[in-house]
Amino acid sequence: MVVLVYFWKLNLRSVPVAILHMAMDRLSLKQNKKITFFKSLGTGKGETFTPNDADAKQWGLLVVIDSKEVDTFDSSRLIRSWRKISISEYRAILQPISSHGLWSKREPFSQNQISDWRGPVAAITRARIKWSMNSKFWRAVPPVTVSLKSSPGLLSAIGIGEAPIGLQGTFSRWESGAALRTFAYQGPAHIAAIQATKDLDWYAEELFARFAIIQEHGGF
């Protein structure tokens, strides 16, 4: 199993079609027996994790799929239709290195993990925030995002979400696992956020996963 990640940039006139995709793709993805997990994603700047961050001109898709089916899925009608309305595409094939926590009550990245990887890595952080904690969470986020975007070894980062409020996260790319670990475990802002998570218990569900970037093209 591997993880396929796509991000598509669109013209503003294509946004209504993208919204329709978000509603209709689920049926096709659910029927594909080679896919064990999927999420259609909205994107944002990842600065405040409020609706103000949302970017209506960029959309994403994540699927966990049989590695033998990557080429077939990549040329599928669903992907071709997204490419038809997009002006650029980022696409990555990822192999899980480690994963902690749940996404929609599942552990989607627990299989086929690798331990010996010295190339670039990607990270997904995702959380379902308790409604009563949204305002406290939003106040805590800005120092972390400033720290993230100035971290040595960061290649790029984008906010991701399944809904405008409450189901949010980040997808980031790093030069190495060492650079990611330095940010995660030595950055003062991130350490403070980890402690606040323990003290305030503001997540109903959370996940942090690291991946080897096996192949990628494009940008976001």
Order of alpha helices (4+ residues) and beta strands (2+ residues): beta-alpha-beta-beta-alpha-alpha-beta-beta-alpha-beta-beta-alpha-alpha-beta
